[in-house]
Amino acid sequence: MSISFAFLNRFQIYLGLYCLFFIISMMTRLGLLLWFPISGDTSFFSYIRIFLVGGVYDLAFYLYASLPVILVLWLTPEKIWHLKLFQRTIKLVIVLSVYLLCLIAVAEFIFWDEFHVRFNFISVDYLVYRKEVIGNIQQSYPVISILASILPFTLLLILVFRKYFHKTLLISSSFSKRTWVALSLIMLMGLAYLLVDQSLRSIFTNNFKKELASNGSYQFFAAFRNNKLDYDEFYKKIEPQKADRIIKKRLKTDNSVFLKPDELFNIARHIDNSGTEKKLNVILISIESLSAKYLSAFGNKENITPFFDTLAKESLFFTNFYATGTRTTRGLESITLSIPPTPGRSVVKRIGHEGDMWSLGNIMRSKGYQSTFLYGGRSYFDNMNQFFSKNGYDVVDQSDIPDDEIKFENIWGVSDEDLYEETLKQADIAVKKNQPFFFHLMTTSNHRPYTYPDNKIDIPSGDGRSGAVKYTDFAIKRFINWAKSKPWFDDTIFVILADHCSGSAGRENLPIKKYHIPLWIYSPKHIKPQIISKRAGQIDIAPTLLGLLNMDYDSWFFGQDILLNNDKKPQALIANYQYLGLYQDQTLTLLKPKKQIEQYDQINTKSKQTIKYHSKNIDKDKVEETISYYQSAAYILKHQLNSWSAHYSKQKNHK
């Protein structure tokens, strides 16, 4: 018994295209599942749920994407429909569409290889920087071979469906019959828009299952539509006055005085650090993707960080330190502004709202320092130029380095060695002007395609992440040795940390161990080596550094001086663009869109396992403290309370 689809008339082409799309989507899902097996519940029923939910997302995306197809099938007159040229054009479009679907599937595998998720907010950001992203792909993968290998699979699928499409093109149908089918499909599209959203994925607590059940193309457009998340609309809040009291209690220290304690969310305070102010130079280095897991100090057996391991014995070495987010811009935001990561885009990328804020650069400049951001790539990327230049920094990037001084570069920028040589040059210039300097560097070498100058280490360039990490270690060793020959070395503090980890995917929404990064503060003449096991995060860098310099300053920072003895519970703020977390004691409190809250207890960063609190066991105090951080940060940014120009002229005279 055969099933007839005659009632669809020429819209049988639409059904055939959906079958091809469905086959490719399901094969992609199956391929990802086989390539990266999930842990946890692997029962047959759990796999069925993944593919059923995935099928719903596949259908929803197809309905949205196929609107032009619906209009062509509906509105093309019969005379034109039966023209040979038109039918050949339709056949060509079908072939190209199938090839494009296969190409998107391959792109999903490449994206998963990098991030272990389907297309998301990151892929939307990458659209803006096509040159860098396309160059990265070309330097990391055999692009021509991949494009060529897609063609046979495309032709095979077309061959299977060739007779079906040929017969459908011969069908005649009246406008009224076509109208009935077209309007039905458009209504179905409307239902999908109303009923299918991100909540369908929420039935999975395992993040890998959630991603596998998604459709990459659907996720891409969902992320594009939701790249701004208003805290007040999407997240749980408490009464503002209560949040204000909680956050001010958290930020109050023995060496601080609130300047306007009665104003809502005005956290401006004067910090009085004891001792004589030290006019030491500062070189702060953000290293691309340097996860703690690569260091021997944290159990790595590859011996790819020999210098970093030695440096740990000669520095303040922080063993319980965490990145705020999963992107470079989040790390730069946290280090520079000492502010919690609000949902959606990083502040760095909020064009038109990224400047004139209370920043580390502005404070150092007000103290007479030359504040400079040095980037190994081109600083238009991720809006870094605008962010830093509007927040108290001069900007030096790849374009400022003469071509004859660049010994190696890839699509992301110059090698770390080239960046460090430029840094030495800039330091010498500042010293000649008799000016202390504060330099914030951002490296690029430890990034796919993992290429670097030849004959530097014993791992060939482009051979993978381990080689890039070892080259990073080699380059920083060479830089420190170069600096030791300079007259300014003895009076310089080196702060070295990662911008984020090399990967952030895990079974949980915010897997703690994927945020664990190292931190060194090194200055042999001024800082005694010590291991610091106190939990902290990137927003704590600015106040800790200013504390080491014994600087008195006015602050809008949320971070704490890690080295200050106080009764505050050690903690770290971690987040991605949707989920906002506070890691305190052995509990991770998580704020989610749709005003949802979760807590995880018994966090074990050496294990994949965490235990989720039942709702009746939620620690209310921790929830309210978490909300207070993010609610107050969102309010401050929205109302521009931490504006440098609006406050500095008044604040600097307050003593």
C-alpha positions in Angstrom: 0.0 0.0 0.0 1.5 3.3 -1.1 0.8 6.7 0.4 -0.4 9.4 -2.1 0.6 13.0 -1.7 -1.4 14.1 -4.7 -3.3 16.6 -2.6 0.0 18.6 -2.3 0.1 19.0 -6.1 3.4 20.8 -7.0 4.1 21.2 -3.3 5.4 17.7 -3.4 8.7 19.4 -4.2 8.4 21.1 -0.8 8.0 17.7 0.8 10.9 16.2 -1.1 13.2 19.0 0.0 12.1 18.6 3.6 12.9 14.9 3.4 16.4 15.8 2.2 16.8 18.4 4.9 15.5 16.0 7.5 18.0 13.2 6.4 20.9 15.6 6.5 19.9 17.0 9.9 19.4 13.6 11.5 22.7 12.3 10.1 24.5 15.4 11.5 22.9 14.8 14.9 23.9 11.1 14.8 27.4 12.0 13.6 27.9 14.4 16.5 26.6 11.9 18.9 29.1 9.2 17.7 31.9 11.7 17.5 31.4 13.0 21.0 29.6 10.3 23.1 27.5 11.7 26.0 27.9 10.6 29.6 25.2 10.0 32.1 21.9 8.5 31.1 22.5 6.7 27.9 19.4 4.6 27.8 17.6 3.9 24.5 14.7 6.2 25.7 17.1 9.1 26.3 18.4 8.8 22.7 14.8 8.7 21.4 14.1 11.9 23.2 17.1 13.6 21.7 16.0 12.7 18.2 12.3 13.5 18.7 13.1 17.0 20.1 15.7 17.5 17.4 13.1 16.6 14.8 10.8 19.3 16.1 13.5 21.9 15.8 14.4 20.6 12.4 10.8 21.0 11.2 10.5 24.5 12.8 13.7 25.8 11.1 12.6 24.3 7.7 9.3 26.0 8.0 11.0 29.4 8.6 13.7 28.9 6.0 11.4 27.6 3.3 9.1 30.6 3.1 10.6 31.7 -0.3 10.0 28.1 -1.6 6.4 28.3 -0.5 5.9 31.6 -2.3 7.5 30.4 -5.6 5.4 27.1 -5.6 2.3 29.1 -4.8 2.5 32.1 -7.0 4.3 30.8 -10.2 1.8 30.7 -13.0 1.3 27.4 -14.9 2.7 28.8 -18.1 6.0 29.7 -16.5 6.0 26.5 -14.3 6.1 24.2 -17.4 8.8 26.2 -19.3 12.0 24.1 -19.7 14.3 26.9 -18.6 12.3 27.4 -15.4 12.3 23.7 -14.6 16.0 23.5 -15.2 16.5 26.5 -12.9 14.4 24.7 -10.2 16.5 21.6 -10.6 19.7 23.6 -10.2 18.4 25.4 -7.2 17.6 22.0 -5.6 21.1 20.8 -6.2 22.6 23.9 -4.8 20.3 23.8 -1.8 21.3 20.3 -0.9 25.0 21.1 -1.3 24.5 24.1 1.0 22.7 21.9 3.6 25.7 19.5 3.5 28.1 22.4 3.8 26.2 23.7 6.8 26.4 20.2 8.4 30.2 20.2 7.9 30.4 23.7 9.4 28.5 22.3 12.4 31.1 19.7 12.9 33.9 22.3 12.7 32.1 24.5 15.2 31.5 21.6 17.5 35.2 20.6 17.3 36.0 24.1 18.6 33.2 24.7 21.1 31.4 21.4 21.7 28.0 23.1 21.0 25.7 23.7 18.0 25.8 27.2 16.4 25.1 29.8 19.1 25.9 33.3 20.1 29.5 32.9 19.2 28.7 32.0 15.6 26.6 35.2 15.3 29.5 37.3 16.6 31.8 35.6 14.0 29.6 36.8 11.2 30.9 40.3 11.8 34.5 39.2 11.4 34.3 37.0 8.3 37.9 37.7 7.3 39.4 36.3 10.5 37.0 33.4 10.8 37.3 32.3 7.2 41.1 32.7 7.4 41.1 30.6 10.6 39.2 27.9 8.9 41.5 28.0 5.8 44.5 27.7 8.0 43.1 25.0 10.3 41.3 22.6 7.9 41.8 21.3 4.3 39.0 23.5 2.9 39.3 22.5 -0.8 39.2 18.8 0.1 36.2 19.3 2.4 34.3 21.2 -0.3 35.1 18.6 -2.9 34.1 15.7 -0.7 30.7 17.2 -0.1 29.9 17.0 -3.8 29.6 13.2 -4.2 27.3 13.0 -1.2 25.1 15.8 -2.6 24.9 14.0 -6.0 24.0 10.7 -4.3 21.1 12.3 -2.5 19.9 14.0 -5.7 20.2 10.8 -7.6 17.9 9.0 -5.0 15.3 11.8 -5.3 15.8 12.5 -9.1 12.7 10.7 -10.4 10.6 12.1 -7.6 11.5 15.7 -8.4 11.2 15.1 -12.1 7.6 13.8 -11.8 6.6 16.6 -9.5 7.7 19.2 -12.0 5.3 17.8 -14.5 2.3 18.2 -12.2 -0.4 20.8 -13.1 -2.4 22.4 -10.4 -4.9 25.2 -10.1 -4.2 28.4 -8.2 -7.0 27.6 -5.7 -5.5 24.2 -4.8 -2.0 25.7 -4.4 -3.5 28.5 -2.2 -5.0 25.9 0.2 -1.6 24.2 0.7 0.4 27.4 0.9 -1.8 29.0 3.5 -1.8 25.7 5.5 2.0 25.7 5.5 2.1 29.4 6.5 -0.3 28.7 9.4 1.9 25.8 10.4 4.9 28.2 10.4 3.0 30.6 12.7 2.2 27.7 15.1 5.9 26.8 15.1 6.8 30.4 16.0 4.3 30.4 18.9 5.0 27.0 20.3 8.6 26.1 19.6 11.3 28.0 21.6 14.3 27.4 23.7 12.2 25.9 26.5 11.8 22.7 24.6 15.5 22.0 25.1 15.1 22.5 28.8 13.8 19.0 29.3 17.4 17.9 29.2 19.6 18.6 32.3 22.7 17.3 30.5 24.1 20.1 28.4 25.5 17.8 25.7 22.0 16.2 25.2 20.5 19.7 25.0 22.9 20.6 22.2 22.5 17.4 20.3 18.7 17.8 20.4 19.0 21.2 18.9 19.2 22.2 15.2 22.3 24.3 14.5 20.6 26.6 12.0 17.6 27.2 14.3 20.0 28.0 17.2 21.9 30.4 15.0 18.9 32.5 14.2 17.6 32.2 17.7 20.9 33.6 19.0 20.8 36.3 16.3 17.4 37.3 17.5 18.3 37.2 21.2 21.8 38.6 21.3 20.6 41.2 23.8 19.0 40.0 27.0 17.6 42.6 29.3 18.2 41.5 32.9 14.9 43.1 34.2 12.9 41.2 31.6 14.4 37.8 31.7 16.0 37.2 35.1 14.9 36.9 38.7 15.0 40.1 40.8 14.5 41.0 44.4 13.3 44.3 45.9 15.9 46.9 44.7 16.5 48.4 48.2 17.2 44.9 49.5 19.6 44.1 46.6 21.3 47.5 47.3 21.8 46.6 51.0 23.2 43.1 50.2 25.7 44.3 47.5 26.9 47.2 49.6 27.4 44.9 52.6 29.4 42.5 50.4 31.6 45.3 49.0 32.2 47.1 52.3 35.7 46.6 53.7 37.7 48.1 56.5 39.7 50.3 54.1 36.6 51.6 52.2 34.1 54.4 52.6 30.9 54.7 50.5 30.7 58.1 49.0 26.9 58.2 48.6 25.6 55.3 50.7 22.0 56.4 50.5 21.7 56.4 46.7 20.3 53.2 45.1 23.1 51.0 43.7 25.7 53.7 44.0 28.6 51.6 45.0 31.2 54.4 44.6 33.6 54.3 47.5 37.0 55.6 48.5 39.6 52.9 49.0 42.4 53.8 51.4 45.3 51.3 51.0 47.8 51.5 53.8 51.5 52.3 53.2 53.2 54.6 50.8 52.0 54.4 47.2 54.4 52.5 44.9 54.9 53.9 41.4 55.8 50.6 39.9 55.3 49.7 36.3 52.7 47.1 35.5 52.6 44.7 32.6 49.4 42.7 32.6 49.2 39.8 30.1 46.0 38.2 29.1 46.9 34.9 27.4 44.5 33.4 24.9 42.8 30.2 26.2 45.3 29.2 28.8 43.3 26.7 30.9 44.7 25.6 34.2 44.5 22.0 33.0 47.6 22.6 30.8 49.9 23.2 33.7 51.9 20.5 35.5 50.9 22.3 38.7 47.4 21.1 38.1 48.2 17.6 37.0 49.1 17.8 33.3 51.6 15.2 32.3 52.7 16.6 28.9 55.4 18.9 30.3 54.3 21.7 27.9 54.5 24.5 30.5 58.0 24.2 32.0 58.5 28.0 32.4 55.1 28.6 33.8 55.7 25.8 36.3 59.0 27.4 37.4 57.3 30.9 37.5 54.7 29.5 39.9 57.5 29.0 42.5 58.8 32.6 42.0 55.4 34.4 42.1 52.2 34.9 43.9 50.6 31.9 42.3 46.8 31.6 42.5 45.5 28.0 42.3 41.8 28.6 42.8 41.2 31.3 40.2 38.4 31.5 37.6 37.6 33.2 34.4 34.4 35.1 34.3 33.2 34.0 30.9 34.0 31.9 27.8 35.1 34.6 25.4 38.0 37.0 25.1 35.8 40.0 25.4 34.4 38.7 28.7 37.9 38.4 30.1 38.9 41.8 29.0 35.6 43.3 30.4 36.1 41.7 33.8 39.8 42.6 34.1 39.3 46.2 32.9 36.0 47.1 34.6 35.8 44.7 37.5 32.0 44.3 36.9 29.9 41.1 36.8 29.1 39.7 33.4 25.6 40.9 32.5 23.6 38.7 30.0 23.9 39.0 26.3 26.9 40.7 24.7 30.0 41.7 26.6 30.2 45.4 27.4 33.2 45.5 25.1 30.9 44.8 22.1 28.0 47.0 23.1 28.7 49.6 20.4 27.7 53.0 21.5 27.7 52.0 25.2 31.2 50.6 25.6 33.0 53.7 26.8 33.4 56.3 29.5 33.3 53.8 32.4 35.2 53.4 35.6 38.1 51.3 34.4 41.5 50.2 35.5 43.0 52.2 32.6 41.3 55.4 33.7 42.5 55.0 37.3 46.1 54.3 36.3 46.1 57.2 33.9 44.7 59.5 36.6 47.7 58.4 38.7 50.2 59.6 36.0 50.7 56.3 34.2 50.8 55.7 30.5 48.0 53.2 30.0 48.2 51.2 26.8 46.4 48.2 25.5 48.6 46.1 23.2 46.9 43.5 21.0 48.6 40.9 18.8 45.9 41.1 16.2 43.9 44.0 14.6 42.0 45.7 17.4 38.8 46.4 15.3 38.1 42.7 16.0 35.5 42.4 18.8 35.4 46.2 19.0 38.5 46.2 21.2 39.8 49.4 19.8 36.7 51.4 20.6 36.4 49.9 24.1 39.9 50.5 25.2 40.4 53.9 23.6 37.2 55.1 25.3 38.2 53.8 28.7 41.5 55.4 29.4 43.9 53.4 27.1 46.1 54.1 24.1 45.8 51.2 21.7 48.7 49.5 19.9 47.9 46.6 17.6 49.3 44.6 14.7 48.9 47.5 12.3 51.3 49.6 14.4 54.1 47.1 14.1 56.3 47.7 11.0 56.1 44.9 8.5 59.9 44.3 8.6 59.6 43.7 12.4 56.9 41.0 12.1 58.7 37.7 12.0 55.5 35.5 12.0 51.7 36.0 11.7 48.6 34.0 11.0 45.0 35.1 10.5 44.6 36.1 14.2 47.7 38.3 14.4 51.4 38.3 15.1 53.2 35.8 17.1 53.5 36.2 20.9 57.2 37.0 20.4 56.5 39.8 18.0 53.9 41.3 20.5 56.4 41.1 23.3 59.1 42.8 21.3 56.7 45.6 20.6 55.9 45.8 24.3 59.6 46.2 25.2 59.9 49.0 22.6 56.8 50.8 24.1 58.2 50.4 27.6 61.5 51.9 26.6 59.7 54.9 25.1 57.7 55.4 28.3 60.8 55.2 30.5 62.6 57.8 28.3 59.6 60.1 29.0 60.1 59.5 32.7 56.6 58.1 32.9 55.5 54.9 34.7 53.6 52.6 32.4 50.6 50.2 32.7 50.4 47.9 29.7 47.6 45.4 29.2 48.6 42.8 26.6 46.3 40.4 24.7 48.0 37.5 22.9 46.8 35.4 20.0 49.2 32.5 19.4 47.3 30.0 21.6 44.3 30.0 19.2 43.4 27.7 16.3 45.1 27.2 13.8 47.8 26.9 16.6 50.6 28.1 14.3 53.8 29.8 15.4 57.4 30.3 14.2 59.3 27.2 13.3 62.2 25.7 15.3 61.1 27.3 18.6 59.9 24.2 20.4 59.9 20.5 19.7 56.3 20.3 18.5 55.7 21.3 14.9 53.6 24.4 14.2 50.0 23.7 13.5 50.1 20.4 15.2 47.4 21.2 17.8 46.7 22.9 21.1 49.6 21.3 23.0 52.1 22.8 20.7 50.5 26.3 20.9 50.5 26.1 24.7 54.2 25.1 24.7 55.0 27.9 22.3 53.1 30.3 24.6 55.3 29.1 27.5 58.4 29.5 25.4 57.5 33.1 24.3 56.7 34.3 27.8 60.0 32.9 29.1 61.8 34.7 26.4 59.9 37.9 27.2 60.7 37.8 30.9 64.4 37.1 30.1 64.4 40.1 27.7 62.8 42.3 30.3 65.4 41.3 32.9 68.0 43.1 30.8 66.1 46.3 31.0 66.7 49.0 33.7 62.9 49.1 34.4 62.6 45.4 35.2 63.2 45.6 39.0 60.4 48.1 39.4 57.8 46.3 37.3 55.0 44.0 38.3 54.1 41.3 35.8 50.5 40.0 36.1 49.8 36.9 33.9 46.5 35.1 33.5 44.2 33.6 30.8 41.3 35.4 29.2 39.3 32.2 29.4 39.6 28.5 29.1 40.2 26.6 25.9 36.7 25.1 26.0 33.6 25.7 28.0 31.2 22.9 27.1 30.2 20.3 29.7 27.3 18.3 31.1 26.3 21.3 33.2 25.3 24.7 32.0 28.3 26.3 33.7 30.9 23.5 34.3 33.2 24.9 37.0 36.4 23.2 35.8 36.0 24.8 32.4 36.4 28.2 34.0 39.6 27.3 36.0 42.6 29.4 34.9 46.0 30.2 36.4 47.2 33.6 37.7 50.7 34.7 38.4 51.8 38.0 39.9 55.6 38.3 39.6 58.0 41.0 40.7 61.2 39.5 42.3 62.3 42.7 44.0 58.8 43.6 45.5 56.7 40.4 45.8 57.6 37.4 47.9 56.6 34.1 46.3 53.5 32.4 47.8 50.8 30.0 46.8 47.3 31.6 47.2 44.5 29.0 47.3 41.8 31.5 48.1 39.0 31.4 45.6 38.8 34.5 43.3 38.0 35.5 39.8 38.9 38.0 37.1 36.9 40.9 38.5 39.3 40.8 41.5 42.4 41.6 39.4 42.0 45.4 39.4 41.5 45.9 43.2 44.2 43.4 44.0 46.7 45.1 41.7 45.9 48.5 43.1 46.2 47.1 46.6 49.7 45.8 45.8 50.6 49.3 44.7 49.3 50.8 47.9 47.1 53.1 45.9 44.3 55.2 47.3 41.6 55.6 44.8 37.8 55.9 44.2 36.2 52.8 43.0 33.1 51.5 41.2 34.6 48.0 41.1 32.7 44.9 42.2 35.9 42.9 42.8 37.8 42.5 46.0 41.5 42.7 46.9 42.3 39.0 47.1 45.2 39.6 49.4 43.2 41.7 51.9 42.3 39.9 55.1 38.6 40.3 55.6 35.6 38.2 56.6 34.2 37.9 53.1 33.5 34.5 51.7 35.9 33.7 48.8 33.9 33.4 45.6 34.0 33.7 41.8 31.4 35.0 39.3 31.2 32.8 36.2 28.8 33.1 33.3 28.1 32.7 29.6 25.8 34.9 27.6 22.6 33.4 29.2 23.5 31.7 32.5 24.8 33.8 35.4 26.6 32.1 38.3 28.1 32.7 41.7 30.5 30.0 43.0 30.7 30.3 46.8 31.6 27.6 49.4 30.8 24.4 47.6 27.7 25.8 45.9 27.1 27.2 42.4 24.0 29.4 42.3 22.7 29.8 38.7 20.4 32.5 37.3 18.7 31.5 34.1 16.4 33.3 31.6 12.6 33.1 32.3 13.5 34.0 35.9 14.6 30.5 36.7 17.1 29.6 39.5 19.2 26.5 40.1 21.7 25.6 42.7 24.4 22.9 42.5 26.1 21.5 45.6 29.2 19.4 46.2 31.1 21.0 43.3 34.1 18.8 42.5 36.3 20.4 39.8 38.2 17.1 39.3 35.0 15.2 38.5 32.3 15.6 35.9 29.7 15.1 38.6 27.7 17.7 40.5 24.6 17.3 42.6 21.7 19.5 41.8 19.8 21.0 44.8 16.1 20.1 45.0 14.0 23.3 45.1 13.1 22.8 48.8 16.8 22.9 49.7 17.6 26.1 47.9 19.9 28.4 50.0 17.9 31.6 49.9 20.8 33.8 51.2 23.1 32.6 48.4 20.3 33.1 45.8 19.7 36.7 47.0 23.4 37.5 47.0 23.7 36.2 43.4 20.8 38.2 42.3 22.2 41.3 44.0 25.4 41.1 42.1 23.8 40.8 38.7 20.8 43.0 39.3 22.9 45.8 40.6 25.5 45.5 37.7 22.7 45.6 35.1 21.2 48.6 36.8 24.5 50.5 37.0 25.3 49.8 33.3 21.7 50.7 32.2 21.8 54.0 34.0 25.5 54.7 33.3 26.1 55.2 37.0 29.8 54.2 36.7 30.5 56.9 34.1 34.1 58.2 34.5 33.5 61.6 33.1 30.4 62.2 35.1 31.9 61.3 38.5 35.7 61.7 38.3 35.9 65.5 38.7 33.9 65.3 41.9 35.3 62.0 43.2 39.0 62.9 42.8 38.6 65.8 45.2 36.9 63.6 47.9 39.3 62.7 50.7 
